[in-house]
Amino acid sequence: MILPRETHLRVEIATQPDNWTAAAELAKTYAAVLPRPGERVAVIGCGTSLFVARAYAAARETAGLGETDAWPASAAPLHRAYDRLIAISRSGTTTEVLQALSDDQANPPVTVITSSEGTPILGLGDPILLPQFDEKSVVQTRFATSVLALLRTHLGEDLAATVAAARAVLAEPDEAYDVVRAAEQITFVGMGSAAALAEEAALKLREATQSWTESYLATEYRHGPISISAPGRVVWALGPLVPDFERDVAITGAHLEHRQIDPMADLVRVQRLCLLRAADKGVDPDRPRNLERSVILGS
């Protein structure tokens, strides 16, 4: 059985509050290569990096700072008129991201964000290189959330309360997760940026623990996905609840997991759950089945 204390993932989850503080301080350093108010922006990535892109896009539009699209790198319509393109790739070698940047004919200014020195992506745009947030685990945690912390700070957000909430989460006893730890199935929901982090939460549990997870907009949950909820299963809501959501989950008999904290801090709770469920299942959360650090296609 793999114990949480033996994993790189456990260490990397625990550093996040300090990482976020450091990332927030870097926002001014990289301001010149990040979008200005009013610019039309596209953000691309794959997997976890895509969910960071979606969370940032929703936050930027909510803040009224400009139209912001987030695309999977493999299906990004970059021929549209964008003022800046941001590409996120922890490894700096993901084929779809490199291909999208190489194929881009519109030629807007490009910013690339990675944690990996000496990688191809660094030659394809203005670099934001963050090796201090790199990870040994295949499963992404601190790189992704630290990138989001940097981007959110650039939008004008103060993350002090978010950092404090994450520290409180890390100090909780394992017993705080007893109900969700034993769940047969977990559905994550949210709205806006929280919807993107709900997608990331579901991905983390699938990757690290081979658990049955799903994710939806909270408003879409009632349009079909609610049918999977039942006693012994969990609906985990990140961010504010939409009207009547608690009532609707209660009718199914599922457990509603919800806290009034920043969704990024709530994501740390999900990451902690990954460690616990991985130990229960006897799987290695650092090395998910069928996954590698980077998806590199072709020969």
Rosetta blueprint (number, residue, H / E / L):
1 M L
2 I L
3 L L
4 P H
5 R H
6 E H
7 T L
8 H H
9 L H
10 R H
11 V H
12 E H
13 I H
14 A H
15 T L
16 Q H
17 P H
18 D H
19 N H
20 W H
21 T H
22 A H
23 A H
24 A H
25 E H
26 L H
27 A L
28 K L
29 T L
30 Y L
31 A H
32 A H
33 V H
34 L L
35 P L
36 R L
37 P L
38 G L
39 E L
40 R L
41 V E
42 A E
43 V E
44 I E
45 G E
46 C L
47 G L
48 T H
49 S H
50 L H
51 F H
52 V H
53 A H
54 R H
55 A H
56 Y H
57 A H
58 A H
59 A H
60 R H
61 E H
62 T H
63 A L
64 G L
65 L L
66 G L
67 E L
68 T E
69 D E
70 A E
71 W E
72 P E
73 A H
74 S H
75 A H
76 A L
77 P L
78 L L
79 H L
80 R L
81 A L
82 Y L
83 D L
84 R E
85 L E
86 I E
87 A E
88 I E
89 S L
90 R L
91 S L
92 G L
93 T L
94 T L
95 T H
96 E H
97 V H
98 L H
99 Q H
100 A H
101 L H
102 S H
103 D H
104 D L
105 Q L
106 A L
107 N L
108 P L
109 P L
110 V E
111 T E
112 V E
113 I E
114 T E
115 S L
116 S L
117 E L
118 G L
119 T L
120 P H
121 I H
122 L H
123 G H
124 L H
125 G L
126 D E
127 P E
128 I E
129 L E
130 L L
131 P H
132 Q H
133 F H
134 D L
135 E L
136 K L
137 S L
138 V L
139 V L
140 Q L
141 T L
142 R H
143 F H
144 A H
145 T H
146 S H
147 V H
148 L H
149 A H
150 L H
151 L H
152 R H
153 T H
154 H H
155 L L
156 G L
157 E L
158 D L
159 L L
160 A H
161 A H
162 T H
163 V H
164 A H
165 A H
166 A H
167 R H
168 A H
169 V H
170 L H
171 A L
172 E L
173 P L
174 D H
175 E H
176 A H
177 Y H
178 D H
179 V H
180 V H
181 R H
182 A L
183 A L
184 E L
185 Q L
186 I E
187 T E
188 F E
189 V E
190 G E
191 M L
192 G L
193 S H
194 A H
195 A H
196 A H
197 L H
198 A H
199 E H
200 E H
201 A H
202 A H
203 L H
204 K H
205 L H
206 R H
207 E H
208 A H
209 T H
210 Q L
211 S L
212 W L
213 T E
214 E E
215 S E
216 Y E
217 L E
218 A H
219 T H
220 E H
221 Y H
222 R L
223 H L
224 G L
225 P H
226 I H
227 S H
228 I H
229 S L
230 A L
231 P L
232 G L
233 R L
234 V E
235 V E
236 W E
237 A E
238 L L
239 G L
240 P L
241 L L
242 V L
243 P L
244 D L
245 F H
246 E H
247 R H
248 D H
249 V H
250 A H
251 I H
252 T H
253 G L
254 A L
255 H E
256 L E
257 E E
258 H E
259 R L
260 Q L
261 I L
262 D L
263 P H
264 M H
265 A H
266 D H
267 L H
268 V H
269 R H
270 V H
271 Q H
272 R H
273 L H
274 C H
275 L H
276 L H
277 R H
278 A H
279 A H
280 D H
281 K H
282 G L
283 V L
284 D L
285 P L
286 D L
287 R L
288 P L
289 R L
290 N L
291 L L
292 E L
293 R L
294 S L
295 V L
296 I L
297 L L
298 G L
299 S L
